[in-house]
C-alpha cells in the first residue's frame, strides 16, 4: 500500500516537472521580418492559426508560422 502511494507521488512530481520543463524551454517566437518577440499567449486570428499555430506579428502585422518565419502569400 505504501509502495503504491509513493509511486503516485513520484509520478505526480515527474508530471509537474515535465510540464514546468516544457514551459521553461519554450522560446519566444521572433518575427523574421522585424525581430519583435511575439507574446507567449497568442490569440488566434482565425481557425488556421488555432489549428496549426502561427502568429500575426504584434509589431509589423506579418503573417508568421509557428517558428516565426514569414509566410509567403
Ligand atoms: Zn514583425
PDB file of the backbone (N, CA, C, O) and the ligand in Angstrom, with CONECT records:
HET     ZN  A 101       1
ATOM      1  N   UNK A   1       0.839  -1.210   0.000  1.00  0.00           N
ATOM      2  CA  UNK A   1       0.000   0.000   0.000  1.00  0.00           C
ATOM      3  C   UNK A   1       0.869   1.253   0.000  1.00  0.00           C
ATOM      4  O   UNK A   1       0.606   2.220  -0.715  1.00  0.00           O
ATOM      5  N   UNK A   2       1.905   1.203   0.822  1.00  0.00           N
ATOM      6  CA  UNK A   2       2.792   2.365   0.889  1.00  0.00           C
ATOM      7  C   UNK A   2       3.536   2.552  -0.429  1.00  0.00           C
ATOM      8  O   UNK A   2       3.782   3.674  -0.872  1.00  0.00           O
ATOM      9  N   UNK A   3       3.886   1.423  -1.043  1.00  0.00           N
ATOM     10  CA  UNK A   3       4.601   1.484  -2.315  1.00  0.00           C
ATOM     11  C   UNK A   3       3.769   2.146  -3.392  1.00  0.00           C
ATOM     12  O   UNK A   3       4.284   2.928  -4.191  1.00  0.00           O
ATOM     13  N   UNK A   4       2.463   1.828  -3.414  1.00  0.00           N
ATOM     14  CA  UNK A   4       1.594   2.416  -4.428  1.00  0.00           C
ATOM     15  C   UNK A   4       1.486   3.925  -4.228  1.00  0.00           C
ATOM     16  O   UNK A   4       1.507   4.689  -5.193  1.00  0.00           O
ATOM     17  N   UNK A   5       1.373   4.343  -2.987  1.00  0.00           N
ATOM     18  CA  UNK A   5       1.263   5.779  -2.700  1.00  0.00           C
ATOM     19  C   UNK A   5       2.536   6.510  -3.116  1.00  0.00           C
ATOM     20  O   UNK A   5       2.483   7.578  -3.725  1.00  0.00           O
ATOM     21  N   UNK A   6       3.682   5.915  -2.777  1.00  0.00           N
ATOM     22  CA  UNK A   6       4.955   6.525  -3.169  1.00  0.00           C
ATOM     23  C   UNK A   6       5.043   6.643  -4.687  1.00  0.00           C
ATOM     24  O   UNK A   6       5.493   7.656  -5.221  1.00  0.00           O
ATOM     25  N   UNK A   7       4.603   5.586  -5.372  1.00  0.00           N
ATOM     26  CA  UNK A   7       4.620   5.614  -6.829  1.00  0.00           C
ATOM     27  C   UNK A   7       3.770   6.732  -7.375  1.00  0.00           C
ATOM     28  O   UNK A   7       4.163   7.413  -8.322  1.00  0.00           O
ATOM     29  N   UNK A   8       2.599   6.927  -6.782  1.00  0.00           N
ATOM     30  CA  UNK A   8       1.712   8.009  -7.238  1.00  0.00           C
ATOM     31  C   UNK A   8       2.354   9.367  -7.034  1.00  0.00           C
ATOM     32  O   UNK A   8       2.285  10.241  -7.898  1.00  0.00           O
ATOM     33  N   UNK A   9       2.986   9.530  -5.867  1.00  0.00           N
ATOM     34  CA  UNK A   9       3.617  10.829  -5.573  1.00  0.00           C
ATOM     35  C   UNK A   9       4.753  11.093  -6.554  1.00  0.00           C
ATOM     36  O   UNK A   9       4.886  12.197  -7.082  1.00  0.00           O
ATOM     37  N   UNK A  10       5.574  10.066  -6.792  1.00  0.00           N
ATOM     38  CA  UNK A  10       6.692  10.235  -7.732  1.00  0.00           C
ATOM     39  C   UNK A  10       6.147  10.541  -9.133  1.00  0.00           C
ATOM     40  O   UNK A  10       6.664  11.405  -9.840  1.00  0.00           O
ATOM     41  N   UNK A  11       5.102   9.821  -9.512  1.00  0.00           N
ATOM     42  CA  UNK A  11       4.507  10.050 -10.826  1.00  0.00           C
ATOM     43  C   UNK A  11       3.986  11.467 -10.963  1.00  0.00           C
ATOM     44  O   UNK A  11       4.198  12.114 -11.989  1.00  0.00           O
ATOM     45  N   UNK A  12       3.310  11.950  -9.940  1.00  0.00           N
ATOM     46  CA  UNK A  12       2.778  13.310  -9.976  1.00  0.00           C
ATOM     47  C   UNK A  12       3.905  14.330 -10.028  1.00  0.00           C
ATOM     48  O   UNK A  12       3.828  15.315 -10.763  1.00  0.00           O
ATOM     49  N   UNK A  13       4.950  14.089  -9.247  1.00  0.00           N
ATOM     50  CA  UNK A  13       6.081  15.017  -9.222  1.00  0.00           C
ATOM     51  C   UNK A  13       6.749  15.068 -10.594  1.00  0.00           C
ATOM     52  O   UNK A  13       7.105  16.144 -11.074  1.00  0.00           O
ATOM     53  N   UNK A  14       6.918  13.901 -11.226  1.00  0.00           N
ATOM     54  CA  UNK A  14       7.541  13.863 -12.553  1.00  0.00           C
ATOM     55  C   UNK A  14       6.675  14.589 -13.579  1.00  0.00           C
ATOM     56  O   UNK A  14       7.190  15.270 -14.466  1.00  0.00           O
ATOM     57  N   UNK A  15       5.358  14.439 -13.452  1.00  0.00           N
ATOM     58  CA  UNK A  15       4.451  15.127 -14.374  1.00  0.00           C
ATOM     59  C   UNK A  15       4.598  16.636 -14.232  1.00  0.00           C
ATOM     60  O   UNK A  15       4.685  17.352 -15.229  1.00  0.00           O
ATOM     61  N   UNK A  16       4.625  17.119 -12.991  1.00  0.00           N
ATOM     62  CA  UNK A  16       4.778  18.557 -12.750  1.00  0.00           C
ATOM     63  C   UNK A  16       6.103  19.037 -13.311  1.00  0.00           C
ATOM     64  O   UNK A  16       6.166  20.079 -13.965  1.00  0.00           O
ATOM     65  N   UNK A  17       7.173  18.272 -13.055  1.00  0.00           N
ATOM     66  CA  UNK A  17       8.494  18.650 -13.563  1.00  0.00           C
ATOM     67  C   UNK A  17       8.494  18.731 -15.083  1.00  0.00           C
ATOM     68  O   UNK A  17       9.064  19.656 -15.662  1.00  0.00           O
ATOM     69  N   UNK A  18       7.853  17.760 -15.726  1.00  0.00           N
ATOM     70  CA  UNK A  18       7.815  17.743 -17.189  1.00  0.00           C
ATOM     71  C   UNK A  18       7.093  18.975 -17.717  1.00  0.00           C
ATOM     72  O   UNK A  18       7.543  19.597 -18.679  1.00  0.00           O
ATOM     73  N   UNK A  19       5.973  19.329 -17.091  1.00  0.00           N
ATOM     74  CA  UNK A  19       5.200  20.496 -17.538  1.00  0.00           C
ATOM     75  C   UNK A  19       6.016  21.770 -17.361  1.00  0.00           C
ATOM     76  O   UNK A  19       6.050  22.621 -18.249  1.00  0.00           O
ATOM     77  N   UNK A  20       6.681  21.899 -16.196  1.00  0.00           N
ATOM     78  CA  UNK A  20       7.497  23.089 -15.938  1.00  0.00           C
ATOM     79  C   UNK A  20       8.637  23.164 -16.937  1.00  0.00           C
ATOM     80  O   UNK A  20       8.955  24.238 -17.448  1.00  0.00           O
ATOM     81  N   UNK A  21       9.256  22.014 -17.217  1.00  0.00           N
ATOM     82  CA  UNK A  21      10.364  21.964 -18.174  1.00  0.00           C
ATOM     83  C   UNK A  21       9.923  22.431 -19.550  1.00  0.00           C
ATOM     84  O   UNK A  21      10.614  23.214 -20.203  1.00  0.00           O
ATOM     85  N   UNK A  22       8.777  21.951 -19.983  1.00  0.00           N
ATOM     86  CA  UNK A  22       8.270  22.329 -21.308  1.00  0.00           C
ATOM     87  C   UNK A  22       7.988  23.826 -21.347  1.00  0.00           C
ATOM     88  O   UNK A  22       8.297  24.492 -22.335  1.00  0.00           O
ATOM     89  N   UNK A  23       7.398  24.361 -20.265  1.00  0.00           N
ATOM     90  CA  UNK A  23       7.081  25.792 -20.243  1.00  0.00           C
ATOM     91  C   UNK A  23       8.350  26.638 -20.264  1.00  0.00           C
ATOM     92  O   UNK A  23       8.404  27.675 -20.925  1.00  0.00           O
ATOM     93  N   UNK A  24       9.379  26.184 -19.529  1.00  0.00           N
ATOM     94  CA  UNK A  24      10.609  26.966 -19.449  1.00  0.00           C
ATOM     95  C   UNK A  24      11.415  26.882 -20.737  1.00  0.00           C
ATOM     96  O   UNK A  24      12.088  27.840 -21.117  1.00  0.00           O
ATOM     97  N   UNK A  25      11.346  25.732 -21.413  1.00  0.00           N
ATOM     98  CA  UNK A  25      12.199  25.545 -22.580  1.00  0.00           C
ATOM     99  C   UNK A  25      11.578  26.125 -23.844  1.00  0.00           C
ATOM    100  O   UNK A  25      12.220  26.187 -24.892  1.00  0.00           O
ATOM    101  N   UNK A  26      10.319  26.551 -23.732  1.00  0.00           N
ATOM    102  CA  UNK A  26       9.686  27.122 -24.917  1.00  0.00           C
ATOM    103  C   UNK A  26      10.244  28.522 -25.153  1.00  0.00           C
ATOM    104  O   UNK A  26      10.106  29.410 -24.311  1.00  0.00           O
ATOM    105  N   UNK A  27      10.868  28.702 -26.296  1.00  0.00           N
ATOM    106  CA  UNK A  27      11.458  30.000 -26.593  1.00  0.00           C
ATOM    107  C   UNK A  27      10.433  30.918 -27.217  1.00  0.00           C
ATOM    108  O   UNK A  27       9.545  30.475 -27.946  1.00  0.00           O
ATOM    109  N   UNK A  28      10.560  32.200 -26.927  1.00  0.00           N
ATOM    110  CA  UNK A  28       9.650  33.136 -27.579  1.00  0.00           C
ATOM    111  C   UNK A  28       9.907  33.161 -29.078  1.00  0.00           C
ATOM    112  O   UNK A  28      11.047  33.078 -29.534  1.00  0.00           O
ATOM    113  N   UNK A  29       8.837  33.277 -29.819  1.00  0.00           N
ATOM    114  CA  UNK A  29       8.952  33.335 -31.274  1.00  0.00           C
ATOM    115  C   UNK A  29       9.235  34.766 -31.690  1.00  0.00           C
ATOM    116  O   UNK A  29       8.553  35.700 -31.267  1.00  0.00           O
ATOM    117  N   UNK A  30      10.253  34.923 -32.524  1.00  0.00           N
ATOM    118  CA  UNK A  30      10.575  36.258 -33.029  1.00  0.00           C
ATOM    119  C   UNK A  30      10.145  36.386 -34.468  1.00  0.00           C
ATOM    120  O   UNK A  30      10.292  35.462 -35.267  1.00  0.00           O
ATOM    121  N   UNK A  31       9.617  37.537 -34.779  1.00  0.00           N
ATOM    122  CA  UNK A  31       9.217  37.821 -36.147  1.00  0.00           C
ATOM    123  C   UNK A  31      10.455  37.874 -37.034  1.00  0.00           C
ATOM    124  O   UNK A  31      11.419  38.573 -36.721  1.00  0.00           O
ATOM    125  N   UNK A  32      10.429  37.130 -38.150  1.00  0.00           N
ATOM    126  CA  UNK A  32      11.559  37.124 -39.074  1.00  0.00           C
ATOM    127  C   UNK A  32      11.667  38.452 -39.816  1.00  0.00           C
ATOM    128  O   UNK A  32      12.734  38.796 -40.325  1.00  0.00           O
ATOM    129  N   UNK A  33      10.583  39.188 -39.877  1.00  0.00           N
ATOM    130  CA  UNK A  33      10.594  40.444 -40.629  1.00  0.00           C
ATOM    131  C   UNK A  33      11.122  41.599 -39.790  1.00  0.00           C
ATOM    132  O   UNK A  33      11.975  42.354 -40.257  1.00  0.00           O
ATOM    133  N   UNK A  34      10.626  41.757 -38.544  1.00  0.00           N
ATOM    134  CA  UNK A  34      11.000  42.929 -37.753  1.00  0.00           C
ATOM    135  C   UNK A  34      11.702  42.571 -36.446  1.00  0.00           C
ATOM    136  O   UNK A  34      12.186  43.461 -35.746  1.00  0.00           O
ATOM    137  N   UNK A  35      11.765  41.272 -36.103  1.00  0.00           N
ATOM    138  CA  UNK A  35      12.516  40.849 -34.928  1.00  0.00           C
ATOM    139  C   UNK A  35      11.771  40.981 -33.614  1.00  0.00           C
ATOM    140  O   UNK A  35      12.328  40.689 -32.556  1.00  0.00           O
ATOM    141  N   UNK A  36      10.550  41.405 -33.663  1.00  0.00           N
ATOM    142  CA  UNK A  36       9.787  41.579 -32.431  1.00  0.00           C
ATOM    143  C   UNK A  36       9.363  40.222 -31.870  1.00  0.00           C
ATOM    144  O   UNK A  36       8.900  39.348 -32.602  1.00  0.00           O
ATOM    145  N   UNK A  37       9.531  40.064 -30.549  1.00  0.00           N
ATOM    146  CA  UNK A  37       9.096  38.827 -29.914  1.00  0.00           C
ATOM    147  C   UNK A  37       7.579  38.810 -29.795  1.00  0.00           C
ATOM    148  O   UNK A  37       6.955  39.798 -29.409  1.00  0.00           O
ATOM    149  N   UNK A  38       7.015  37.681 -30.131  1.00  0.00           N
ATOM    150  CA  UNK A  38       5.563  37.551 -30.048  1.00  0.00           C
ATOM    151  C   UNK A  38       5.165  37.160 -28.628  1.00  0.00           C
ATOM    152  O   UNK A  38       5.906  36.446 -27.952  1.00  0.00           O
ATOM    153  N   UNK A  39       4.020  37.615 -28.178  1.00  0.00           N
ATOM    154  CA  UNK A  39       3.577  37.282 -26.821  1.00  0.00           C
ATOM    155  C   UNK A  39       3.417  35.772 -26.650  1.00  0.00           C
ATOM    156  O   UNK A  39       3.021  35.066 -27.577  1.00  0.00           O
ATOM    157  N   UNK A  40       3.735  35.289 -25.439  1.00  0.00           N
ATOM    158  CA  UNK A  40       3.670  33.841 -25.185  1.00  0.00           C
ATOM    159  C   UNK A  40       2.242  33.331 -25.336  1.00  0.00           C
ATOM    160  O   UNK A  40       2.010  32.227 -25.828  1.00  0.00           O
ATOM    161  N   UNK A  41       1.311  34.137 -24.912  1.00  0.00           N
ATOM    162  CA  UNK A  41      -0.088  33.748 -25.073  1.00  0.00           C
ATOM    163  C   UNK A  41      -0.597  34.372 -26.345  1.00  0.00           C
ATOM    164  O   UNK A  41      -0.770  35.588 -26.427  1.00  0.00           O
ATOM    165  N   UNK A  42      -0.839  33.541 -27.340  1.00  0.00           N
ATOM    166  CA  UNK A  42      -1.267  34.113 -28.609  1.00  0.00           C
ATOM    167  C   UNK A  42      -2.776  33.991 -28.741  1.00  0.00           C
ATOM    168  O   UNK A  42      -3.406  33.055 -28.247  1.00  0.00           O
ATOM    169  N   UNK A  43      -3.307  34.955 -29.413  1.00  0.00           N
ATOM    170  CA  UNK A  43      -4.732  34.941 -29.698  1.00  0.00           C
ATOM    171  C   UNK A  43      -4.892  34.614 -31.173  1.00  0.00           C
ATOM    172  O   UNK A  43      -4.553  35.430 -32.029  1.00  0.00           O
ATOM    173  N   UNK A  44      -5.394  33.450 -31.472  1.00  0.00           N
ATOM    174  CA  UNK A  44      -5.536  33.096 -32.890  1.00  0.00           C
ATOM    175  C   UNK A  44      -6.479  34.052 -33.594  1.00  0.00           C
ATOM    176  O   UNK A  44      -7.555  34.383 -33.094  1.00  0.00           O
ATOM    177  N   UNK A  45      -6.042  34.490 -34.781  1.00  0.00           N
ATOM    178  CA  UNK A  45      -6.880  35.414 -35.550  1.00  0.00           C
ATOM    179  C   UNK A  45      -7.897  34.643 -36.381  1.00  0.00           C
ATOM    180  O   UNK A  45      -8.928  35.185 -36.778  1.00  0.00           O
ATOM    181  N   UNK A  46      -7.596  33.382 -36.638  1.00  0.00           N
ATOM    182  CA  UNK A  46      -8.503  32.598 -37.463  1.00  0.00           C
ATOM    183  C   UNK A  46      -8.351  31.115 -37.127  1.00  0.00           C
ATOM    184  O   UNK A  46      -7.501  30.741 -36.319  1.00  0.00           O
ATOM    185  N   UNK A  47      -9.164  30.289 -37.737  1.00  0.00           N
ATOM    186  CA  UNK A  47      -9.179  28.860 -37.416  1.00  0.00           C
ATOM    187  C   UNK A  47      -7.851  28.202 -37.762  1.00  0.00           C
ATOM    188  O   UNK A  47      -7.415  27.275 -37.079  1.00  0.00           O
ATOM    189  N   UNK A  48      -7.209  28.682 -38.825  1.00  0.00           N
ATOM    190  CA  UNK A  48      -5.945  28.090 -39.241  1.00  0.00           C
ATOM    191  C   UNK A  48      -4.866  28.312 -38.178  1.00  0.00           C
ATOM    192  O   UNK A  48      -4.093  27.403 -37.876  1.00  0.00           O
ATOM    193  N   UNK A  49      -4.817  29.517 -37.614  1.00  0.00           N
ATOM    194  CA  UNK A  49      -3.839  29.783 -36.561  1.00  0.00           C
ATOM    195  C   UNK A  49      -4.144  28.948 -35.322  1.00  0.00           C
ATOM    196  O   UNK A  49      -3.231  28.458 -34.658  1.00  0.00           O
ATOM    197  N   UNK A  50      -5.413  28.788 -35.018  1.00  0.00           N
ATOM    198  CA  UNK A  50      -5.790  27.995 -33.855  1.00  0.00           C
ATOM    199  C   UNK A  50      -5.367  26.542 -34.038  1.00  0.00           C
ATOM    200  O   UNK A  50      -4.951  25.882 -33.086  1.00  0.00           O
ATOM    201  N   UNK A  51      -5.479  26.052 -35.271  1.00  0.00           N
ATOM    202  CA  UNK A  51      -5.154  24.660 -35.546  1.00  0.00           C
ATOM    203  C   UNK A  51      -3.656  24.423 -35.611  1.00  0.00           C
ATOM    204  O   UNK A  51      -3.163  23.471 -35.006  1.00  0.00           O
ATOM    205  N   UNK A  52      -2.930  25.246 -36.317  1.00  0.00           N
ATOM    206  CA  UNK A  52      -1.545  24.948 -36.663  1.00  0.00           C
ATOM    207  C   UNK A  52      -0.536  25.826 -35.948  1.00  0.00           C
ATOM    208  O   UNK A  52       0.668  25.649 -36.131  1.00  0.00           O
ATOM    209  N   UNK A  53      -0.986  26.748 -35.155  1.00  0.00           N
ATOM    210  CA  UNK A  53      -0.058  27.695 -34.570  1.00  0.00           C
ATOM    211  C   UNK A  53       0.193  28.795 -35.575  1.00  0.00           C
ATOM    212  O   UNK A  53      -0.385  28.802 -36.661  1.00  0.00           O
ATOM    213  N   UNK A  54       1.042  29.709 -35.215  1.00  0.00           N
ATOM    214  CA  UNK A  54       1.275  30.819 -36.117  1.00  0.00           C
ATOM    215  C   UNK A  54       0.796  32.099 -35.477  1.00  0.00           C
ATOM    216  O   UNK A  54      -0.013  32.103 -34.549  1.00  0.00           O
ATOM    217  N   UNK A  55       1.320  33.177 -36.004  1.00  0.00           N
ATOM    218  CA  UNK A  55       1.076  34.464 -35.375  1.00  0.00           C
ATOM    219  C   UNK A  55       0.797  35.508 -36.424  1.00  0.00           C
ATOM    220  O   UNK A  55       1.194  35.390 -37.583  1.00  0.00           O
ATOM    221  N   UNK A  56       0.106  36.525 -35.987  1.00  0.00           N
ATOM    222  CA  UNK A  56       0.108  37.765 -36.736  1.00  0.00           C
ATOM    223  C   UNK A  56       0.985  38.703 -35.925  1.00  0.00           C
ATOM    224  O   UNK A  56       0.654  39.035 -34.786  1.00  0.00           O
ATOM    225  N   UNK A  57       2.110  39.136 -36.507  1.00  0.00           N
ATOM    226  CA  UNK A  57       3.109  39.881 -35.756  1.00  0.00           C
ATOM    227  C   UNK A  57       2.496  41.089 -35.065  1.00  0.00           C
ATOM    228  O   UNK A  57       1.754  41.868 -35.662  1.00  0.00           O
ATOM    229  N   UNK A  58       2.836  41.218 -33.771  1.00  0.00           N
ATOM    230  CA  UNK A  58       2.325  42.348 -33.000  1.00  0.00           C
ATOM    231  C   UNK A  58       3.009  43.642 -33.417  1.00  0.00           C
ATOM    232  O   UNK A  58       2.494  44.729 -33.154  1.00  0.00           O
ATOM    233  N   UNK A  59       4.179  43.534 -34.073  1.00  0.00           N
ATOM    234  CA  UNK A  59       4.922  44.724 -34.458  1.00  0.00           C
ATOM    235  C   UNK A  59       4.570  45.208 -35.849  1.00  0.00           C
ATOM    236  O   UNK A  59       4.194  46.364 -36.040  1.00  0.00           O
ATOM    237  N   UNK A  60       4.697  44.300 -36.837  1.00  0.00           N
ATOM    238  CA  UNK A  60       4.550  44.739 -38.218  1.00  0.00           C
ATOM    239  C   UNK A  60       3.343  44.132 -38.920  1.00  0.00           C
ATOM    240  O   UNK A  60       3.034  44.492 -40.056  1.00  0.00           O
ATOM    241  N   UNK A  61       2.657  43.206 -38.241  1.00  0.00           N
ATOM    242  CA  UNK A  61       1.437  42.659 -38.827  1.00  0.00           C
ATOM    243  C   UNK A  61       1.666  41.543 -39.823  1.00  0.00           C
ATOM    244  O   UNK A  61       0.725  41.099 -40.481  1.00  0.00           O
ATOM    245  N   UNK A  62       2.933  41.069 -39.949  1.00  0.00           N
ATOM    246  CA  UNK A  62       3.209  39.991 -40.894  1.00  0.00           C
ATOM    247  C   UNK A  62       2.583  38.693 -40.404  1.00  0.00           C
ATOM    248  O   UNK A  62       2.451  38.462 -39.202  1.00  0.00           O
ATOM    249  N   UNK A  63       2.203  37.859 -41.354  1.00  0.00           N
ATOM    250  CA  UNK A  63       1.702  36.538 -41.019  1.00  0.00           C
ATOM    251  C   UNK A  63       2.891  35.616 -40.787  1.00  0.00           C
ATOM    252  O   UNK A  63       3.714  35.423 -41.682  1.00  0.00           O
ATOM    253  N   UNK A  64       2.982  35.045 -39.585  1.00  0.00           N
ATOM    254  CA  UNK A  64       4.106  34.183 -39.242  1.00  0.00           C
ATOM    255  C   UNK A  64       3.614  32.773 -38.999  1.00  0.00           C
ATOM    256  O   UNK A  64       2.479  32.554 -38.576  1.00  0.00           O
ATOM    257  N   UNK A  65       4.505  31.806 -39.281  1.00  0.00           N
ATOM    258  CA  UNK A  65       4.158  30.443 -38.900  1.00  0.00           C
ATOM    259  C   UNK A  65       4.604  30.213 -37.461  1.00  0.00           C
ATOM    260  O   UNK A  65       5.064  31.144 -36.800  1.00  0.00           O
ATOM    261  N   UNK A  66       4.474  28.981 -36.971  1.00  0.00           N
ATOM    262  CA  UNK A  66       4.735  28.697 -35.557  1.00  0.00           C
ATOM    263  C   UNK A  66       6.178  28.954 -35.166  1.00  0.00           C
ATOM    264  O   UNK A  66       6.477  29.138 -33.986  1.00  0.00           O
ATOM    265  N   UNK A  67       7.097  28.969 -36.162  1.00  0.00           N
ATOM    266  CA  UNK A  67       8.511  29.197 -35.866  1.00  0.00           C
ATOM    267  C   UNK A  67       8.928  30.642 -36.069  1.00  0.00           C
ATOM    268  O   UNK A  67      10.083  30.988 -35.819  1.00  0.00           O
ATOM    269  N   UNK A  68       8.023  31.482 -36.513  1.00  0.00           N
ATOM    270  CA  UNK A  68       8.341  32.890 -36.681  1.00  0.00           C
ATOM    271  C   UNK A  68       8.769  33.250 -38.081  1.00  0.00           C
ATOM    272  O   UNK A  68       9.166  34.387 -38.336  1.00  0.00           O
ATOM    273  N   UNK A  69       8.694  32.288 -39.006  1.00  0.00           N
ATOM    274  CA  UNK A  69       9.033  32.606 -40.389  1.00  0.00           C
ATOM    275  C   UNK A  69       7.854  33.309 -41.041  1.00  0.00           C
ATOM    276  O   UNK A  69       6.698  32.976 -40.780  1.00  0.00           O
ATOM    277  N   UNK A  70       8.151  34.270 -41.879  1.00  0.00           N
ATOM    278  CA  UNK A  70       7.096  34.979 -42.585  1.00  0.00           C
ATOM    279  C   UNK A  70       6.526  34.065 -43.650  1.00  0.00           C
ATOM    280  O   UNK A  70       7.254  33.479 -44.451  1.00  0.00           O
ATOM    281  N   UNK A  71       5.233  33.961 -43.643  1.00  0.00           N
ATOM    282  CA  UNK A  71       4.586  33.096 -44.627  1.00  0.00           C
ATOM    283  C   UNK A  71       4.525  33.787 -45.974  1.00  0.00           C
ATOM    284  O   UNK A  71       4.237  34.980 -46.071  1.00  0.00           O
ATOM    285  N   UNK A  72       4.800  33.015 -47.003  1.00  0.00           N
ATOM    286  CA  UNK A  72       4.631  33.534 -48.360  1.00  0.00           C
ATOM    287  C   UNK A  72       3.143  33.646 -48.651  1.00  0.00           C
ATOM    288  O   UNK A  72       2.343  32.788 -48.280  1.00  0.00           O
ATOM    289  N   UNK A  73       2.804  34.732 -49.326  1.00  0.00           N
ATOM    290  CA  UNK A  73       1.382  34.914 -49.586  1.00  0.00           C
ATOM    291  C   UNK A  73       0.988  34.309 -50.922  1.00  0.00           C
ATOM    292  O   UNK A  73      -0.180  34.369 -51.307  1.00  0.00           O
TER     293      UNK A  73
HETATM  294 ZN    ZN A 101       7.050  41.687 -37.372  1.00  0.00          ZN
END
